[in-house]
Amino acid sequence: MPVGWRRAGGARLRFWALLALKLAAIAAVTAGVWLAIETVLPPHPGGLLSGSPRLGVDLTYTLAVFCLGLAAAALLGLCAWDQRYRCRTCARRLRMPVAEGVLSSVMLGGVPHTEYICTFGHGKLYVPDVHTTYRPAKWTRYPTLWDDLMRAEALAHQRH
């Protein structure tokens, strides 16, 4: 297995490892708040109501569970939004947004878009600004600087 391939594969693994880490953190925070809700709120009633469901009957419990679900959904959305604007190779935030295209030429096929680049030269992300048709964000991977330098060095050695 070539050394460059292992380096690139390991770097791409960072992107998915960061996503897994963020999802695990969201799950841990949600579980911790769930345990706090179960601890702080009064226990489930006993006696004749012992078999009845607590959700939908106890207003404070229902409201707490609803707010927890809403917060967990918001955290998942924030996680997805943050992950979208990260480099697929090194998992760093994409920088330098450049807006291109004109809104008046949408019908002629010139859909305005924004391009974000990785400052380490791994690639760019194409994000359409107008959603007239389904055009998803597109990641374009560039070969690394080291690949270009190694190729240039190999060509120089072949000439001598």
C-alpha positions in Angstrom: 0.0 0.0 0.0 1.5 3.4 -1.0 2.4 5.8 1.7 0.4 8.7 0.1 -2.7 6.6 -0.1 -2.6 5.8 3.6 -2.1 9.5 4.5 -5.1 10.5 2.3 -7.3 7.7 3.7 -6.4 8.6 7.3 -7.1 12.2 6.6 -10.5 11.4 5.1 -11.2 9.3 8.2 -10.9 12.5 10.3 -14.0 13.9 8.6 -16.1 10.9 9.6 -14.5 10.6 13.0 -15.4 14.2 13.8 -19.0 13.6 12.8 -19.1 10.4 15.0 -17.6 12.4 17.9 -20.2 15.2 17.6 -23.0 12.7 17.4 -21.7 10.9 20.5 -21.5 14.2 22.4 -25.1 15.0 21.4 -26.2 11.6 22.6 -24.3 12.0 25.9 -25.8 15.5 26.5 -29.3 14.3 25.7 -28.9 11.2 28.0 -27.6 13.4 30.8 -30.5 15.9 30.5 -32.9 12.9 30.4 -31.5 11.6 33.6 -31.7 15.1 35.1 -35.4 15.2 34.1 -36.1 11.8 35.7 -34.2 12.9 38.9 -35.6 16.4 39.4 -39.3 15.8 38.5 -41.5 14.0 41.0 -41.7 10.2 40.5 -44.5 8.4 38.6 -47.7 8.1 40.7 -48.3 4.8 42.4 -51.6 3.0 43.3 -54.3 2.9 40.6 -52.3 5.1 38.3 -49.1 3.0 38.5 -49.6 1.4 35.1 -50.7 4.6 33.2 -48.3 6.3 30.9 -46.6 9.4 32.2 -46.1 11.1 28.9 -49.3 13.0 27.9 -50.8 12.9 31.4 -48.2 14.7 33.5 -47.9 18.2 32.1 -44.5 19.1 33.5 -43.0 15.8 32.4 -44.5 16.1 28.9 -43.3 19.6 28.5 -39.8 18.7 29.7 -39.6 15.7 27.3 -40.9 17.9 24.4 -38.2 20.6 25.1 -35.5 17.9 25.3 -36.6 16.4 22.0 -36.7 19.9 20.4 -33.2 20.7 21.8 -31.8 17.4 20.5 -33.3 18.0 17.1 -31.7 21.5 17.0 -28.4 20.1 18.1 -28.5 17.5 15.3 -29.4 20.1 12.7 -26.5 22.3 14.0 -24.2 19.3 13.7 -25.3 18.6 10.1 -24.9 22.3 9.2 -21.4 22.5 10.7 -20.3 19.2 9.1 -21.5 20.4 5.6 -19.0 23.3 5.7 -15.9 21.2 6.6 -13.2 19.9 4.4 -13.8 16.3 3.5 -10.1 15.5 3.8 -8.8 17.3 6.9 -12.2 18.2 8.6 -11.2 21.9 9.1 -13.7 24.6 8.5 -13.9 25.8 4.8 -13.0 29.4 4.3 -13.0 32.2 1.8 -16.5 32.2 0.4 -16.7 33.5 -3.1 -20.1 34.4 -4.6 -20.3 33.8 -8.4 -23.1 34.2 -10.9 -25.8 36.7 -11.4 -29.4 36.3 -10.2 -30.8 37.7 -13.4 -29.3 34.9 -15.5 -31.0 32.0 -13.6 -33.2 31.1 -16.5 -30.2 31.0 -18.9 -28.5 28.4 -16.8 -26.1 30.6 -14.8 -27.3 29.7 -11.3 -25.5 31.9 -8.7 -23.5 29.9 -6.3 -20.9 30.3 -3.5 -17.7 28.4 -3.4 -15.8 27.7 -0.2 -12.2 26.4 -0.3 -10.0 24.5 2.1 -7.1 26.7 3.1 -4.8 23.7 2.8 -5.7 23.1 -0.8 -7.7 19.8 -0.4 -10.7 21.0 -2.4 -13.7 23.3 -2.8 -17.4 23.1 -2.0 -19.9 24.4 -4.5 -23.1 25.5 -2.9 -26.0 26.8 -5.1 -27.6 30.0 -3.8 -30.9 29.6 -5.8 -32.8 26.4 -5.5 -34.7 26.4 -8.8 -33.9 22.7 -9.5 -32.3 20.1 -7.3 -28.6 20.9 -7.4 -26.9 19.6 -4.3 -23.7 21.0 -2.9 -20.8 19.4 -4.7 -17.3 18.7 -3.2 -14.4 18.8 -5.6 -11.2 17.2 -4.3 -7.9 18.5 -5.5 -4.6 16.6 -5.4 -2.4 17.7 -2.5 0.5 20.0 -2.9 2.8 17.1 -1.9 1.6 15.0 -4.8 2.4 17.8 -7.2 5.9 18.3 -5.7 6.7 14.6 -5.8 5.5 14.4 -9.4 7.7 17.4 -10.3 10.7 15.8 -8.5 10.1 12.5 -10.4 10.0 14.3 -13.7 13.2 16.2 -12.8 15.0 12.9 -12.0 13.9 11.4 -15.3 15.3 14.2 -17.3 18.8 13.9 -15.7 
